[in-house]
């Protein structure tokens, strides 16, 4: 029997690992259902979903030489979700939304444009502050140089 991608087969869980389950297929072939392909919900422990010897229905999602990749979740209907609401991977349900925030009080109006005099005053204050800073650093440098010369 030639396996093709998309084929749906019946199989039996042969063994379970932390990363997935090996499934015995017809004609003694073995495929792997990765843990991410077990269910439409987040699976932290695959043993909560499968048991060794369990009969399962799987879909072939890839064939690469001797490796056969299988999926169980692609045979399940996808959970419905409302647009704009996040999906909770833990339980496969729609996440609860937060209650809407109360509307803020009236928005504050933008500040009035500054007059030419106000702009000039701000620029003058900035200039004076910068100038004082430079002069004080020059005085410290000058004082330091004159003290070292006197010795």
Backbone torsions as a table, in degrees:
resi	resn	phi	psi	omega
1	UNK	NA	125.6	178.9
2	UNK	-87.4	124.2	179.5
3	UNK	-85.0	133.2	177.6
4	UNK	-123.0	150.3	178.4
5	UNK	-63.1	131.1	-179.5
6	UNK	100.5	-11.6	179.4
7	UNK	-69.0	139.6	178.0
8	UNK	-105.0	126.9	-175.4
9	UNK	-129.9	158.4	171.2
10	UNK	-97.9	140.7	179.1
11	UNK	-150.4	179.9	-179.6
12	UNK	-129.9	136.4	179.9
13	UNK	-66.9	117.0	-179.1
14	UNK	-86.1	-50.9	178.7
15	UNK	-152.8	158.6	-177.8
16	UNK	-122.5	135.0	175.2
17	UNK	-122.6	178.9	178.5
18	UNK	-68.8	-23.7	-176.0
19	UNK	-102.7	-5.2	179.5
20	UNK	166.1	-168.0	-178.9
21	UNK	-130.7	137.3	175.8
22	UNK	-90.3	131.4	-175.0
23	UNK	-116.2	129.7	174.5
24	UNK	-83.5	124.7	-177.5
25	UNK	-106.1	171.9	175.6
26	UNK	-56.5	154.6	-178.3
27	UNK	62.9	32.4	177.0
28	UNK	55.2	30.6	174.8
29	UNK	-91.5	153.6	-179.7
30	UNK	-126.0	135.8	176.9
31	UNK	-127.6	168.3	-178.6
32	UNK	-117.2	130.4	169.0
33	UNK	-100.8	108.8	178.7
34	UNK	-66.3	152.1	-177.5
35	UNK	-56.9	-30.0	179.9
36	UNK	-76.0	-10.2	-178.8
37	UNK	-108.8	14.0	-178.5
38	UNK	-82.5	-45.5	-175.3
39	UNK	-147.2	163.7	178.6
40	UNK	-76.1	-5.3	177.8
41	UNK	-105.9	168.7	177.7
42	UNK	-67.9	129.7	-179.7
43	UNK	-113.3	111.1	177.9
44	UNK	-92.5	-32.7	177.9
45	UNK	-130.0	110.7	-176.6
46	UNK	-63.7	-24.6	-178.6
47	UNK	-69.1	-14.6	175.0
48	UNK	-78.5	-14.0	-177.6
49	UNK	-111.3	-28.2	-175.8
50	UNK	-133.7	155.1	175.3
51	UNK	-135.2	149.0	178.8
52	UNK	-62.1	137.4	-179.0
53	UNK	88.9	-6.7	-178.6
54	UNK	-72.7	136.2	174.3
55	UNK	-80.0	132.8	-177.7
56	UNK	-135.9	156.9	173.9
57	UNK	-107.6	128.4	-176.0
58	UNK	-132.1	159.4	176.1
59	UNK	-115.1	136.3	176.6
60	UNK	-77.2	122.4	-179.7
61	UNK	-113.4	-6.0	178.2
62	UNK	-173.2	140.3	175.4
63	UNK	-131.7	119.6	-178.5
64	UNK	-132.2	91.0	-177.7
65	UNK	67.5	-113.8	-179.7
66	UNK	-93.7	-9.9	-179.1
67	UNK	-85.0	129.9	177.7
68	UNK	-120.4	116.0	179.2
69	UNK	-94.9	131.2	-175.5
70	UNK	-122.7	161.0	177.2
71	UNK	-141.4	140.7	172.8
72	UNK	-103.3	-33.7	-173.7
73	UNK	-69.5	-25.8	-179.2
74	UNK	-72.0	-11.2	175.5
75	UNK	-92.3	-12.4	178.4
76	UNK	-87.7	149.3	174.4
77	UNK	-68.2	141.9	179.0
78	UNK	-71.6	140.2	177.5
79	UNK	-64.9	140.6	179.3
80	UNK	-80.3	143.2	175.4
81	UNK	-138.5	147.2	179.7
82	UNK	-78.2	141.5	178.2
83	UNK	-61.4	139.2	176.4
84	UNK	86.3	-6.0	177.8
85	UNK	-108.3	134.6	-178.7
86	UNK	-68.7	157.1	-178.6
87	UNK	-103.7	132.6	-179.5
88	UNK	-91.1	113.6	-178.1
89	UNK	-70.1	-24.8	-176.8
90	UNK	-62.0	-46.7	-175.3
91	UNK	-121.2	4.0	177.4
92	UNK	72.9	10.4	-178.6
93	UNK	-103.0	164.8	176.2
94	UNK	-66.6	132.6	179.6
95	UNK	-69.5	147.0	177.2
96	UNK	-74.0	138.3	178.8
97	UNK	-93.9	154.9	178.1
98	UNK	-74.6	151.9	176.0
99	UNK	-64.3	146.4	-177.9
100	UNK	-62.9	144.7	177.9
101	UNK	-73.3	145.2	177.4
102	UNK	-65.7	144.3	-179.6
103	UNK	-62.9	139.1	179.3
104	UNK	-67.6	155.0	177.2
105	UNK	-62.9	178.7	-174.9
106	UNK	-48.4	134.0	-179.5
107	UNK	-63.5	145.7	-179.4
108	UNK	-74.6	135.3	-179.4
109	UNK	-69.8	151.5	178.6
110	UNK	-64.9	150.3	-179.0
111	UNK	-63.3	150.2	179.9
112	UNK	-66.0	144.6	179.1
113	UNK	-60.9	145.9	-177.6
114	UNK	-80.2	146.5	178.9
115	UNK	-80.0	166.5	179.4
116	UNK	-60.2	-37.5	179.6
117	UNK	-65.4	-41.9	179.9
118	UNK	-64.7	-42.9	178.2
119	UNK	-60.9	-43.5	179.3
120	UNK	-61.6	-44.0	-179.5
121	UNK	-60.8	-43.0	-180.0
122	UNK	-63.9	-43.3	179.4
123	UNK	-64.7	-39.5	179.2
124	UNK	-65.1	-42.2	177.7
125	UNK	-62.0	-42.8	-179.5
126	UNK	-64.2	-43.2	179.8
127	UNK	-62.5	-46.7	-178.2
128	UNK	-62.6	-41.8	-179.8
129	UNK	-63.1	-46.9	179.2
130	UNK	-63.9	-40.3	-179.6
131	UNK	-64.2	-46.0	178.4
132	UNK	-59.8	-40.5	-179.8
133	UNK	-62.9	-44.9	-179.7
134	UNK	-65.8	-42.3	-179.4
135	UNK	-63.5	-41.6	-178.5
136	UNK	-66.8	-36.5	178.0
137	UNK	-69.1	-35.0	177.1
138	UNK	-66.9	-39.1	179.6
139	UNK	-64.4	-40.8	178.6
140	UNK	-63.9	-41.8	178.9
141	UNK	-64.3	-43.3	-179.7
142	UNK	-64.1	-44.9	179.6
143	UNK	-62.3	-39.2	-178.5
144	UNK	-65.8	-41.1	-179.0
145	UNK	-68.0	-40.2	-177.4
146	UNK	-70.7	-33.6	178.7
147	UNK	-67.8	-38.7	-177.8
148	UNK	-71.8	-26.0	178.7
149	UNK	-74.7	-32.0	-175.0
150	UNK	-70.1	-18.9	-175.7
151	UNK	-76.3	NA	NA
